């Protein structure tokens, strides 16, 4: 966002930023107007992502050159008059591939990664251009689609025709573009764009509070907003509280963590969303946090043991149990690397034993995976009642959400038990279904814990129908509500 001749110039990042957080838009407006200094912000992981993104784009450009395309590069970084003029000239002359095309349309500016000429007539002549964007994310998100919609509109301003399709080239896809039909997202784009325009018009009205968002993890304003929430004793400071609960509490006149800590129990009101016990739980959490704050100490209280909850939900221990963990680096090599397989177990004499297998290459990773599979298979012969435990809370991150099941799924997809139905996997000595197969252990464990065919199928890289057919007998009938709740949590975290 920039101020030029008393008017704001907007880009795709402003559009995506507004989608993520309306408060962010207000802060950026103040920076553009010069009434608020731009915060210094540097994140080494974001820097790595930027560098990898640049290499990914250059790799795709080299891929196009190798296919025989002539490539025209528009130099520069910003959207100045010269870059805009060069882009228009290249399009009029019909250059096959234009890299970093620059556009300006009223208040909107942008630079496209790739413009590809196609044989569809437009105001340019017997040809027109489509937009191709290179992204590091394996799954294309709403922000990227908004960016494509904006770029399609900018391209339309030159050629008099909106591209019917735009494309995203994700990493590790052999540069095969994902296709997006622009008409499918046009209404959504117009709604978000008009929302941003309205926010700019109403900027001098009531301020938007910096409620915590997922975007906070990578936002340059995160320190400022966090300090504001702490100064206000915002309810979001209470561990484990949800947005639904915060909204409900505010309707009851409870605005701060201290207010919540002093809320009388039992509840004197009936929640419109959620169960009363969940509000009593966060009330107790707020109480111990506020007491700890006053005592300048980290306080804790032990909860009563309840059958079927917490540690009491774990199965009966087996002497063959394995405690397993993976450590991975999504930036190592192409596609990331699971660089450490670590597992602890009881040796034959009962003493604790630990194995750590390091991987510094894809071959090492494959060997470590196969070695672990062999270990589990052999141990199952001696301990058919064993369990494999993994310490795997969901880890919210701006760059990816890596869980054990995701890591396991990717590893099985690369090297796992060969599945003749899907053609995936590399270990052909094992059948995809059968007793004591780690694939079966994983599928039945997830099914028993979540009651979800979809989650089990995702973990073992197969279909939900296959899971229902082969593992349906392990689905307890009373897990339906649990399955729905867990799936909702998964979709909210995605």
Protein Blocks (a to p, Z undefined) as FASTA:
>chain_A
ZZeehiacddfklmmmmmmomklmmmmmmmmnopaccdddddfklmmmmmmmmmmmmmmm
mmmmmnopacdddedjblcfklmmmmmmmmmnopabaghiacdehjbccddfbdcddddd
cfklmcdcddddddfbfbdcfklmmmmmmmmmmmmmmnopacfbdcdddehklopacddd
fklmmmmmmmmmmmmmmmmmmmmmccddddddfklmmgcklmmmmmmmmmnopaklpghi
afklmmmmmmnopabfklmmmpccddfbdcfedcfklmmmmmmmmmmmmmmmmnopacdd
dddddehiajllpccddfkbccddddddfkgcehiaafbdcdddddfkopacddddddfb
fklmmmmmmmmmmmmmmmmmmmmmbccdddddddddfkbccdfklmmmmmmmmmmccdfk
nopajblkbcfbdehiaklmmmmmmmmmnopaklmmmmnopafklmmmmmmmmmcfklmm
mmmmmmmmmmmmZZ
